[in-house]
Amino acid sequence: MKSYKYEKFKYNIFVLISYIVGRKTNYNLVRVITYHNINDSDNDIFSVSTSEFAKQIKLLKELNYKTVSIEEIFNNKYKELNEKIIYITFDDGFKDIYKYAIPILEKYNYKATFFITTDFITNEKNSNYLSWKEVQNLNKLGYNIGIHSHRHMMLSKLCKEEIKADIQTSQKLFYENLEFKSNLYSIPYGKKNSFNDNVINLLKEAGFDYIFTQINGPITKNTSKYLIPRNNISGFDSLTIFKRKLEGYFDFYRNYI
């Protein structure tokens, strides 16, 4: 309980600062948003309640946001987009997203990308995560599936051979169970201290065309497809804060949220 109170207090301080120094940016900038879990039982920063998630997706629809593929985003990044673009992602592969998030996404006709941690999915004793069968079904429904590493470790702290082994294991399990290769990768933790040039180069060599971080900000014409920013949506976010994140008020934090 102490940890929860501390995390919420710390988060509220960041929110307060955003009201003081945050600046609104262009609504038409392309944004990637990140969720982890959707449920009504966990009360923490990584789990968004079903009701709040429904409100957030409904707001995206009311604000006329459209979801497109990451390839379409980067093919058009030098052009002036006439529509608001949002790219929705989920990290880790929590089982609850299958039960709670999918019906809401389907209701509003939004697609998303699910980044799975292959060790979590393979471990059948861990009931908190999706099964390979459920991941297959997500793909059949038209959702993108990407890789979020095998063991969910801080890649920047591993040696080159350990990084390569983790990447290769994740790709091997992914292909064995889904029968296709993914070119989408979400870096575990995703902050600046969680990756380096060595990590990015090894991911590129392994065939990943789009690498996602957890650094705040929009996609602009200068964004590298190997360092894609994402805006994390917290279980502490009210609908007002969610909207402020879309508007760019949290972009200046970069490496903090």
N, C-alpha and C positions, 0 to 999 in steps of 0.2 A: 504493500500500500504506500509505503514511504517513497519507493521508486516511482510509482505512478504519479503521486502528488508532485514530486520533484520534476519529472518530465513535463507534466502539464504546466507547472509554474514557469519552467524554463521556456517552454513553447509560447506561453502567453507574453513573456518578455519580448521575444522575437516579433510577435504580432504587434505589440505596442510600438516597437521601434519602427515597424513598417508603416505605421500611421504617421510617424514623425518624419522619416527620411525617404520612404518609398515613393516612387514616381510611376504614374500611369503611362503605359506604352500603347502602341497601336493594336487595337483589337484584331486587326486583320493579319497580324503575325501568326505564323503557324506554331502551335504548341503541342508538346508531348506531355501527357500527364501520367503519373504512376500511382497505382494502387498496389497494396499487398493482399490484405484479406478483407472480405465483406461478410460480416455476421453480426448477430445481436448478443453474443455471449462474451466475447473478449472486449475488455475496456482498456484499450491502450492506443498508443500513437499509430500502430501499424494496421489497426482494424477499423474500418468505417462501417457504421451500422447500416442495415438494409434500408431503413427509412431515409437516412442522409444520402446514401448512394442514389436512391431513386430521385430525390430532390435535385441532386447535382446533374444527373443525366437529363432529367426533365428540363432543367435550366439551360443546358447545352442546346437542347432542341428549340427552346423558346428564343434563344439568342441566335438561332439559325446556323449553328456549327454543323459541319459535315465531316464524316470520317472517310479518308482515302488511304491507299496503300503508301508505304514509305517510299516506294519507287516513284509514285506519282508526285509526292512532295518534292523529292530532289530533282525530278525531271522538270519541275515547274518553279524551282526556287528563284530563278532569275526573272520570272514573270510576275506581273501584278495579279494576284489571285482575286477573283471577284467574290469568292465565298470565304467564310471563316472556316479554317481547317483545324481540327483537333485530332490527335493520334493518341488513342487510349491504350495503356499497357498495364499488365499485372505481373508482378515478380513473385518467384518462389514456387508457385503451383499449389496453393492452398485448396483443399477440397471444397470448402464453403463457397468458393466463387462459382462452382458448377451449379450449386443449388440456388444461390441468391443473386449473383451478378448476371448470369446469362439471361434469365427471364426479363430482367429490366433492360438490358441491352437490346434484346430482341423486340421488346415492346416499342422502343424508340428507333429501331432500325439502325443501330450503331454496331460497328465491328470493333474488335480489339485484338491486341497481340498478347499472348500469354508466354512469358519466359519461365521455363521450368528448370529446376535444379534436379539433375537426373538422379543423383543419389537419393534425394527425398522421394522421388517418384518410384524408384526401383525397390525401396525398402517397404515391403508390404505390411510390416508390423507398425509402421507409422501411419495411423489412420487420419492424421491431420492434412495429408496431401493427396492430390489426385492419383488415380491409378493410370496405367498406360492406356487402358481401355477408355477411360474418360477423356484423356488427352486426344486419343484417336477420334472420339466423337466430337470434340471441340473443333478439330480440323475439318471434319465432315460438314460441320455447321457453317464453315466458311471463315473461321477465326485463324489468324496466323499463330504459329507456334515457333518460339525462338528458344535459345539456350541461355541459361543463367548460371553456367558452370556445372561441374559435377558435385563438388563438395562444399560450395559456397564459402570459400576461403578468401582472405585478403591476398589477391594475386600479386600485388606489389611486394609482398614479404616472402614470396617463394622464389626459388632459383629457377633458371630457365628450363631445366629438365622437368621440374615439378609442375610448372605452368603448362608445358607441352603435354605432360601426362594427363593433367586434369582436362585440358581441352580435348585431347584425343579420346579419353574415356567417355566424356559427355557426348561427343559426336558419334561414337560407336554405339552407345546405348540408344541414342536418339534414332539412328538409322535402323537398328535392329527392330525397334518397336513401332516406328512410324513409316519406315520404308521410303523416306526421302531425306534429303539434306537441307538444313536450314542455313540461311545466310544472315540470320539475325542473332545478335548476341547482346545481352545485358550484363554489364560488369557488376559482380557482387559488391555491395555497399555503394559503389559508383561515385564516391567523392574523389577529390584530387589525390588524396593519399592512398587510394586503393588501386591505382594503376600508374603506369609509367610508359615510356616509349617502348621498352622491351615487351610489355604486355600487349600493347596495341599492335606492334609489328608481328608478334606470334599469332594473334587473332587474325590479322590480315593474311598471313601465310597459310592459315588453316582454312581460308575461304570465306570468312565473314565479310560481307559487303557493307553492313550497317552495324555500328557498335554504339550502344546506348550507355550514357553515364547517368549520374544522379545529380548533376550540376544544374542549378536553376537557369532558366532563360528560354527564349523562343528560338525557333529555327529561322535563320536569316540567310541571305545570299552568300554570306561568308562562312556559314556553318559547314564543317567537315562531316562527311557521312561516317567517319570513324571516331567522331567525338560528339555524338548527338546529345544535346541537353534535354533534361526531363524535369518536370515540376511535380514534386511529391505531394500527394493528397493525404492528409493526416486524419486519424480518427478523432482528433481534437478540433478539426475545422468545422466552423459553422458554414451555412450557405453563403453568408456575407464574405467570409474569409476565402471560400472557394472562388467566388466571383472576383475578389481582389487578386487572387493568384492568376486567374485568366487575364486580368488587366495589367499584370506585370509589376505589381507593388512589391512582390517578394524577389524579384530578379536580382536585386543588388546583393542579396545574401550569398549568392553563388555557392560557396562551399560550406554553408552552415545548415541549410534546410533542404 
